[in-house]
Amino acid sequence: MRLISRLFDFPHPIRLAVRHKLRSRLRGFSREHYFNCVRRATEEAVALGHKRMTVIEFGVASGKGLLELEQICTWLEARYPIGYDVVGFDTGTGLPKPTDIRDIPWKWAEGWYDMDAENLRRRLSRAKLVLGDVADTVPDFMNNGLAAPIGAVMFDLDYYSATTHALTIFDSDDADAQLCRVYCYFDDLGSIEDIGVPSAISEFNSRNIRKKLKPNVRWQHHRDPYVLGWKIYEFHNFDHPDYTRLVRTEKPL
Ligand SMILES: C[S@@+](CC[C@H](N)C(=O)[O-])C[C@H]1O[C@@H](n2cnc3c(N)ncnc32)[C@H](O)[C@@H]1O
């Protein structure tokens, strides 16, 4: 009896795959990890009274992820009283030359993941594509392009150096620049903490005392390969004026 129940309880890969396929069919998008970040950000934004928020993908390449983000936002807009600005950042010409040993040059090479920007722009229905090196485009966007607070960010730039520049979106102390908590997905966590994206995250945490970018302790152990819980991080700004406002809508039992 115990064996049978364990067979049903065990998160069997086929069961997970079937569930994932069914969900994707029903909703029209498949990146559960993108969806979870945007949905969690949406619930908080709505509870805090926001009517609009910005959702970003860093590293667009052929555009598969950005097209999914558009669909996710359209799906959520039909269910929550909020609208989204969707923004994708990319060089437009694929990976630049690695500039630092922490960019893991034995794994990535210049020119990979190039994009057909004109074709992608035609396929996008609402997202804004910001082309150029993030070292230049991010400061410019934060000064001139941001219309609604940032609520969710998908980081998929592969490099330590590019991710370090992208993380400067959290440098602003303007309360309208980001929500007090921002839900982030990091695609490239596959190496040791001293190199790659993990080193960009730990440097961010060392240089900021009152802002932290950490994995959610509970989600870190979420091993479902379609949910990718261990790759979902939370940015917390302890000094944001909304940080202590109650967002939980139901009283616990
Ligand atoms: C793995 S691809 C992104 C894939 C995409 N997110 C998807 O899911 O289809 C990584 C992208 O990061 C971009 N990238 C890397 N370094 C960059 C930089 N310094 N500035 C802007 N884009 C950069 C590359 O152009 C490349 O398209």
The ligand as a MOL file (V3000), in Angstrom:
LIG
                    3D

  0  0  0     0  0            999 V3000
M  V30 BEGIN CTAB
M  V30 COUNTS 27 29 0 0 0
M  V30 BEGIN ATOM
M  V30 1 C 20.9590 32.8430 -24.1720 0
M  V30 2 S 20.6400 34.2620 -25.1160 0 CHG=1
M  V30 3 C 19.0140 34.7440 -24.6090 0
M  V30 4 C 17.9280 33.7480 -24.9180 0
M  V30 5 C 16.5220 34.2420 -24.7020 0
M  V30 6 N 16.3130 34.7540 -23.3640 0
M  V30 7 C 15.5020 33.1360 -24.9280 0
M  V30 8 O 14.9920 32.5990 -23.9540 0
M  V30 9 O 15.2240 32.7970 -26.0810 0 CHG=-1
M  V30 10 C 21.7000 35.4660 -24.3890 0
M  V30 11 C 21.5660 36.8400 -25.0070 0
M  V30 12 O 22.2340 37.7910 -24.1790 0
M  V30 13 C 22.6580 38.8610 -25.0010 0
M  V30 14 N 23.7400 39.6130 -24.3450 0
M  V30 15 C 24.8740 39.1180 -23.7690 0
M  V30 16 N 25.6670 40.1070 -23.3180 0
M  V30 17 C 25.0100 41.2730 -23.5840 0
M  V30 18 C 25.3010 42.6490 -23.3530 0
M  V30 19 N 26.4480 43.0460 -22.7620 0
M  V30 20 N 24.3950 43.5760 -23.7330 0
M  V30 21 C 23.2260 43.2000 -24.3290 0
M  V30 22 N 22.8980 41.8990 -24.5890 0
M  V30 23 C 23.7810 40.9530 -24.2390 0
M  V30 24 C 23.1300 38.1850 -26.2910 0
M  V30 25 O 23.0270 39.0610 -27.3850 0
M  V30 26 C 22.1870 36.9750 -26.3970 0
M  V30 27 O 21.1910 37.1910 -27.3420 0
M  V30 END ATOM
M  V30 BEGIN BOND
M  V30 1 1 1 2
M  V30 2 1 2 3
M  V30 3 1 2 10
M  V30 4 1 3 4
M  V30 5 1 4 5
M  V30 6 1 5 6
M  V30 7 1 5 7
M  V30 8 2 7 8
M  V30 9 1 7 9
M  V30 10 1 10 11
M  V30 11 1 11 12
M  V30 12 1 11 26
M  V30 13 1 12 13
M  V30 14 1 13 14
M  V30 15 1 13 24
M  V30 16 1 14 15
M  V30 17 1 14 23
M  V30 18 2 15 16
M  V30 19 1 16 17
M  V30 20 1 17 18
M  V30 21 2 17 23
M  V30 22 1 18 19
M  V30 23 2 18 20
M  V30 24 1 20 21
M  V30 25 2 21 22
M  V30 26 1 22 23
M  V30 27 1 24 25
M  V30 28 1 24 26
M  V30 29 1 26 27
M  V30 END BOND
M  V30 END CTAB
M  END
